[in-house]
């Protein structure tokens, strides 16, 4: 009896390979990859964080090289079914000023938060819109702390809400309403609790302002910064935020 012919596996047709076209996105970080390529950590509107390889982009004649700009809106096209996709096209959309000075450091801080906390390929379209708005606001901000910190605090709160870890600021941990004139402490494992010795204390009016993203008052800004740090601590763990330390060093200077 003749042996049955061995059928070779069919090569995947181009139409079978998942492809994404004209996806609004920002590049969070770029890494050198092999000799002429780069790995892009991308935050896209409809597919969340995606890792994409831009092949040959470091060659002098690459048409994509000048389009892969940080803190600029892009339309990206890519394909691939694996964890790392392959870039097909990139179109710079423009419309945002380039970040410089302190606003640039703040942009890196936002990117580092997203890279550390967002899972891959989970869509966060509302958060994408908030990031777009934050980058635009930073681009129009003066090179001073009072101008950029409201942008940071507002985005931090939006990020926590998107991830489901935002502190509940209108009631105590057990569900009881906040009492005007009282102070409360924040316990990351439970929520707001009556003021405790050894823990930061927050006024009700300040908590209400933070919840509404009203950061016009310096006192609200200062307490919001402390509250956000307490809320992010269990999510970030022991891993330090490099950009946060840079910002601290800059303020010290």
C-alpha positions as a Markdown table, in Angstrom:
| # | Residue | x | y | z |
|---|---|---|---|---|
| 1 | Unk | 0.0 | 0.0 | 0.0 |
| 2 | Unk | 1.4 | 3.3 | -1.0 |
| 3 | Unk | 2.3 | 5.8 | 1.6 |
| 4 | Unk | -0.1 | 8.7 | 2.0 |
| 5 | Unk | 1.3 | 12.0 | 0.8 |
| 6 | Unk | 2.3 | 14.2 | 3.6 |
| 7 | Unk | 0.4 | 17.5 | 3.3 |
| 8 | Unk | 2.5 | 20.5 | 4.1 |
| 9 | Unk | 0.8 | 23.1 | 6.4 |
| 10 | Unk | -0.8 | 25.9 | 4.5 |
| 11 | Unk | 1.0 | 29.2 | 4.8 |
| 12 | Unk | -1.1 | 31.8 | 6.4 |
| 13 | Unk | -2.5 | 34.1 | 3.7 |
| 14 | Unk | -2.1 | 37.8 | 4.1 |
| 15 | Unk | -5.9 | 38.2 | 4.5 |
| 16 | Unk | -5.8 | 35.9 | 7.6 |
| 17 | Unk | -3.3 | 38.0 | 9.5 |
| 18 | Unk | -5.1 | 40.5 | 11.8 |
| 19 | Unk | -4.6 | 44.0 | 10.7 |
| 20 | Unk | -5.4 | 47.4 | 12.2 |
| 21 | Unk | -5.6 | 50.5 | 10.1 |
| 22 | Unk | -5.7 | 54.3 | 10.9 |
| 23 | Unk | -5.7 | 53.8 | 14.7 |
| 24 | Unk | -5.3 | 57.0 | 16.8 |
| 25 | Unk | -2.3 | 56.4 | 19.1 |
| 26 | Unk | 0.6 | 57.9 | 21.0 |
| 27 | Unk | 4.1 | 56.4 | 21.5 |
| 28 | Unk | 4.8 | 56.0 | 25.2 |
| 29 | Unk | 8.4 | 54.7 | 24.7 |
| 30 | Unk | 10.8 | 53.5 | 22.1 |
| 31 | Unk | 13.5 | 50.8 | 22.4 |
| 32 | Unk | 16.3 | 50.0 | 20.0 |
| 33 | Unk | 15.7 | 46.6 | 18.4 |
| 34 | Unk | 18.4 | 44.7 | 16.5 |
| 35 | Unk | 20.4 | 46.9 | 14.1 |
| 36 | Unk | 17.8 | 48.9 | 12.2 |
| 37 | Unk | 14.5 | 48.5 | 14.0 |
| 38 | Unk | 12.8 | 49.9 | 17.0 |
| 39 | Unk | 10.2 | 48.5 | 19.5 |
| 40 | Unk | 7.4 | 50.9 | 20.2 |
| 41 | Unk | 5.3 | 50.8 | 23.3 |
| 42 | Unk | 2.1 | 52.4 | 22.0 |
| 43 | Unk | -1.1 | 53.6 | 23.7 |
| 44 | Unk | -3.9 | 53.4 | 21.2 |
| 45 | Unk | -7.5 | 54.6 | 21.5 |
| 46 | Unk | -9.4 | 51.4 | 20.7 |
| 47 | Unk | -6.9 | 48.6 | 21.5 |
| 48 | Unk | -5.0 | 50.0 | 24.5 |
| 49 | Unk | -1.3 | 49.4 | 25.0 |
| 50 | Unk | 0.3 | 47.5 | 22.1 |
| 51 | Unk | 3.9 | 46.6 | 21.5 |
| 52 | Unk | 4.9 | 47.1 | 17.8 |
| 53 | Unk | 8.1 | 46.6 | 16.0 |
| 54 | Unk | 9.0 | 49.2 | 13.4 |
| 55 | Unk | 11.3 | 47.3 | 11.1 |
| 56 | Unk | 14.1 | 49.1 | 9.3 |
| 57 | Unk | 13.0 | 52.5 | 10.8 |
| 58 | Unk | 16.6 | 53.4 | 11.8 |
| 59 | Unk | 17.8 | 53.2 | 8.2 |
| 60 | Unk | 18.6 | 56.7 | 6.8 |
| 61 | Unk | 16.1 | 56.3 | 4.0 |
| 62 | Unk | 13.2 | 55.2 | 6.2 |
| 63 | Unk | 10.0 | 57.1 | 5.5 |
| 64 | Unk | 8.6 | 56.3 | 8.9 |
| 65 | Unk | 11.5 | 57.6 | 10.9 |
| 66 | Unk | 10.4 | 61.2 | 11.1 |
| 67 | Unk | 6.8 | 60.3 | 12.0 |
| 68 | Unk | 7.4 | 58.3 | 15.2 |
| 69 | Unk | 7.4 | 61.3 | 17.6 |
| 70 | Unk | 6.7 | 61.2 | 21.3 |
| 71 | Unk | 3.8 | 63.3 | 22.7 |
| 72 | Unk | 2.3 | 63.7 | 19.2 |
| 73 | Unk | -0.9 | 62.3 | 17.9 |
| 74 | Unk | -0.4 | 59.6 | 15.3 |
| 75 | Unk | -2.5 | 57.4 | 13.0 |
| 76 | Unk | -0.8 | 53.9 | 13.1 |
| 77 | Unk | -1.4 | 50.8 | 11.0 |
| 78 | Unk | 0.0 | 47.4 | 12.0 |
| 79 | Unk | -0.5 | 43.7 | 11.5 |
| 80 | Unk | 0.3 | 40.5 | 13.3 |
| 81 | Unk | -1.4 | 37.9 | 15.6 |
| 82 | Unk | 1.4 | 37.6 | 18.2 |
| 83 | Unk | 2.2 | 39.7 | 21.2 |
| 84 | Unk | 4.5 | 42.0 | 19.1 |
| 85 | Unk | 2.8 | 43.5 | 16.1 |
| 86 | Unk | 4.6 | 44.8 | 13.0 |
| 87 | Unk | 4.2 | 48.5 | 12.0 |
| 88 | Unk | 2.8 | 49.0 | 8.5 |
| 89 | Unk | 2.3 | 52.8 | 8.4 |
| 90 | Unk | 2.5 | 55.9 | 10.6 |
| 91 | Unk | 1.0 | 59.3 | 9.9 |
| 92 | Unk | 1.7 | 62.3 | 12.1 |
| 93 | Unk | -1.5 | 64.2 | 12.9 |
| 94 | Unk | 0.1 | 67.4 | 14.3 |
| 95 | Unk | -1.8 | 70.0 | 16.2 |
| 96 | Unk | 0.1 | 69.8 | 19.5 |
| 97 | Unk | 3.1 | 71.8 | 20.5 |
| 98 | Unk | 6.3 | 70.0 | 21.4 |
| 99 | Unk | 6.8 | 69.6 | 25.1 |
| 100 | Unk | 9.9 | 71.2 | 26.6 |
| 101 | Unk | 11.3 | 71.8 | 30.1 |
| 102 | Unk | 9.1 | 70.9 | 33.1 |
| 103 | Unk | 6.1 | 70.0 | 30.9 |
| 104 | Unk | 8.3 | 67.5 | 29.1 |
| 105 | Unk | 9.3 | 65.8 | 32.3 |
| 106 | Unk | 5.6 | 65.7 | 33.3 |
| 107 | Unk | 4.8 | 64.0 | 30.0 |
| 108 | Unk | 7.4 | 61.4 | 30.7 |
| 109 | Unk | 5.8 | 60.9 | 34.2 |
| 110 | Unk | 2.4 | 60.3 | 32.6 |
| 111 | Unk | 3.9 | 57.8 | 30.2 |
| 112 | Unk | 5.7 | 55.9 | 32.9 |
| 113 | Unk | 2.4 | 55.6 | 34.9 |
| 114 | Unk | 0.6 | 54.1 | 31.8 |
| 115 | Unk | 3.5 | 51.7 | 31.1 |
| 116 | Unk | 3.6 | 50.4 | 34.6 |
| 117 | Unk | -0.2 | 50.2 | 35.2 |
| 118 | Unk | -2.1 | 49.5 | 32.0 |
| 119 | Unk | -2.4 | 45.9 | 30.9 |
| 120 | Unk | -1.7 | 45.2 | 27.3 |
| 121 | Unk | -4.4 | 45.2 | 24.7 |
| 122 | Unk | -7.2 | 46.4 | 27.0 |
| 123 | Unk | -9.1 | 49.3 | 25.5 |
| 124 | Unk | -9.4 | 52.5 | 27.6 |
| 125 | Unk | -10.9 | 55.0 | 25.1 |
| 126 | Unk | -12.0 | 57.6 | 27.7 |
| 127 | Unk | -8.5 | 57.4 | 29.3 |
| 128 | Unk | -7.0 | 57.9 | 25.9 |
| 129 | Unk | -9.0 | 61.1 | 25.5 |
| 130 | Unk | -7.9 | 62.2 | 28.9 |
| 131 | Unk | -4.2 | 61.6 | 28.0 |
| 132 | Unk | -4.7 | 63.5 | 24.7 |
| 133 | Unk | -6.1 | 66.4 | 26.7 |
| 134 | Unk | -3.4 | 66.3 | 29.3 |
| 135 | Unk | -0.6 | 66.4 | 26.7 |
| 136 | Unk | -2.3 | 69.4 | 25.0 |
| 137 | Unk | -2.6 | 71.2 | 28.4 |
| 138 | Unk | 1.0 | 70.5 | 29.2 |
| 139 | Unk | 2.0 | 71.9 | 25.8 |
| 140 | Unk | 0.3 | 75.1 | 26.6 |
| 141 | Unk | 1.5 | 75.3 | 30.2 |
| 142 | Unk | 4.1 | 77.6 | 31.6 |
| 143 | Unk | 7.4 | 76.1 | 32.7 |
| 144 | Unk | 6.5 | 76.2 | 36.4 |
| 145 | Unk | 5.0 | 73.9 | 39.0 |
| 146 | Unk | 1.8 | 75.8 | 39.6 |
| 147 | Unk | 0.9 | 75.4 | 35.9 |
| 148 | Unk | 1.5 | 71.7 | 35.5 |
| 149 | Unk | 0.4 | 70.2 | 38.8 |
| 150 | Unk | -3.3 | 70.6 | 38.2 |
| 151 | Unk | -2.9 | 68.7 | 34.9 |
| 152 | Unk | -1.0 | 65.8 | 36.7 |
| 153 | Unk | -3.5 | 65.5 | 39.5 |
| 154 | Unk | -6.5 | 65.5 | 37.2 |
| 155 | Unk | -4.9 | 62.8 | 35.0 |
| 156 | Unk | -3.9 | 60.7 | 38.0 |
| 157 | Unk | -7.5 | 60.7 | 39.3 |
| 158 | Unk | -8.8 | 59.8 | 35.8 |
| 159 | Unk | -6.3 | 56.9 | 35.6 |
| 160 | Unk | -7.3 | 55.5 | 39.0 |
| 161 | Unk | -10.9 | 55.7 | 38.0 |
| 162 | Unk | -10.3 | 53.9 | 34.7 |
| 163 | Unk | -8.4 | 51.1 | 36.5 |
| 164 | Unk | -11.1 | 50.8 | 39.2 |
| 165 | Unk | -8.9 | 51.9 | 42.1 |
| 166 | Unk | -10.0 | 55.5 | 42.6 |
| 167 | Unk | -10.6 | 56.4 | 46.2 |
| 168 | Unk | -14.2 | 57.0 | 47.2 |
| 169 | Unk | -14.2 | 60.6 | 48.3 |
| 170 | Unk | -17.9 | 61.2 | 49.2 |
| 171 | Unk | -18.3 | 58.7 | 52.1 |
| 172 | Unk | -16.4 | 56.7 | 54.7 |
| 173 | Unk | -15.1 | 53.2 | 54.2 |
| 174 | Unk | -18.2 | 51.7 | 55.9 |
| 175 | Unk | -20.6 | 53.8 | 53.8 |
| 176 | Unk | -21.4 | 56.5 | 56.3 |
| 177 | Unk | -21.5 | 60.0 | 54.9 |
| 178 | Unk | -18.6 | 62.4 | 55.6 |
| 179 | Unk | -19.3 | 64.9 | 58.4 |
| 180 | Unk | -18.6 | 68.6 | 57.6 |
| 181 | Unk | -15.9 | 70.0 | 59.8 |
| 182 | Unk | -14.4 | 66.6 | 60.5 |
| 183 | Unk | -11.0 | 65.3 | 59.2 |
| 184 | Unk | -10.4 | 61.9 | 57.6 |
| 185 | Unk | -7.4 | 59.8 | 56.8 |
| 186 | Unk | -7.0 | 57.5 | 53.8 |
| 187 | Unk | -6.3 | 53.8 | 54.2 |
| 188 | Unk | -5.5 | 52.3 | 50.8 |
| 189 | Unk | -7.0 | 49.0 | 51.9 |
| 190 | Unk | -10.3 | 50.4 | 53.0 |
| 191 | Unk | -10.9 | 54.0 | 52.1 |
| 192 | Unk | -11.6 | 57.1 | 54.1 |
| 193 | Unk | -11.6 | 56.6 | 57.9 |
| 194 | Unk | -11.9 | 59.0 | 60.8 |
| 195 | Unk | -8.6 | 60.9 | 61.3 |
| 196 | Unk | -5.9 | 58.8 | 62.8 |
| 197 | Unk | -2.6 | 59.8 | 64.4 |
| 198 | Unk | 0.4 | 59.1 | 62.3 |
| 199 | Unk | -1.6 | 59.3 | 59.0 |
| 200 | Unk | -2.2 | 62.3 | 56.8 |
| 201 | Unk | -5.5 | 64.0 | 57.5 |
| 202 | Unk | -7.8 | 65.6 | 54.9 |
| 203 | Unk | -10.6 | 68.1 | 55.3 |
| 204 | Unk | -14.0 | 67.3 | 53.8 |
| 205 | Unk | -14.0 | 70.5 | 51.6 |
| 206 | Unk | -10.7 | 69.5 | 50.2 |
| 207 | Unk | -11.8 | 65.9 | 49.4 |
| 208 | Unk | -14.9 | 67.3 | 47.6 |
| 209 | Unk | -12.7 | 69.6 | 45.5 |
| 210 | Unk | -10.4 | 66.7 | 44.6 |
| 211 | Unk | -13.3 | 64.6 | 43.6 |
| 212 | Unk | -14.5 | 67.3 | 41.3 |
| 213 | Unk | -11.0 | 67.9 | 39.9 |
| 214 | Unk | -11.0 | 71.5 | 41.1 |
| 215 | Unk | -7.3 | 72.3 | 41.7 |
| 216 | Unk | -7.4 | 76.0 | 41.8 |
| 217 | Unk | -6.4 | 76.3 | 45.4 |
| 218 | Unk | -2.8 | 75.6 | 46.5 |
| 219 | Unk | -4.0 | 73.8 | 49.6 |
| 220 | Unk | -6.2 | 71.5 | 47.5 |
| 221 | Unk | -3.3 | 70.8 | 45.2 |
| 222 | Unk | -0.9 | 69.9 | 48.0 |
| 223 | Unk | -3.4 | 67.5 | 49.7 |
| 224 | Unk | -4.4 | 66.0 | 46.3 |
| 225 | Unk | -0.7 | 65.2 | 45.6 |
| 226 | Unk | -0.5 | 63.4 | 48.9 |
| 227 | Unk | -3.7 | 61.5 | 48.4 |
| 228 | Unk | -2.8 | 60.4 | 44.9 |
| 229 | Unk | 0.6 | 59.1 | 46.2 |
| 230 | Unk | -1.3 | 57.1 | 48.8 |
| 231 | Unk | -3.7 | 55.7 | 46.3 |
| 232 | Unk | -1.0 | 54.7 | 43.8 |
| 233 | Unk | 1.3 | 53.1 | 46.4 |
| 234 | Unk | -0.3 | 49.6 | 46.4 |
| 235 | Unk | -0.5 | 49.6 | 42.6 |
| 236 | Unk | 3.1 | 50.5 | 42.0 |
| 237 | Unk | 4.5 | 48.4 | 44.9 |
| 238 | Unk | 8.2 | 48.8 | 45.5 |
| 239 | Unk | 9.1 | 49.8 | 41.9 |
| 240 | Unk | 10.2 | 53.5 | 42.0 |
| 241 | Unk | 8.9 | 55.9 | 39.4 |
| 242 | Unk | 12.1 | 57.3 | 37.8 |
| 243 | Unk | 10.3 | 60.4 | 36.5 |
| 244 | Unk | 8.8 | 61.2 | 39.9 |
| 245 | Unk | 12.3 | 61.3 | 41.4 |
| 246 | Unk | 13.5 | 63.6 | 38.6 |
| 247 | Unk | 10.6 | 66.0 | 39.3 |
| 248 | Unk | 11.5 | 65.9 | 43.0 |
| 249 | Unk | 15.2 | 66.7 | 42.2 |
| 250 | Unk | 14.2 | 69.5 | 39.9 |
| 251 | Unk | 12.0 | 71.1 | 42.6 |
| 252 | Unk | 14.8 | 70.8 | 45.1 |
| 253 | Unk | 17.1 | 72.6 | 42.7 |
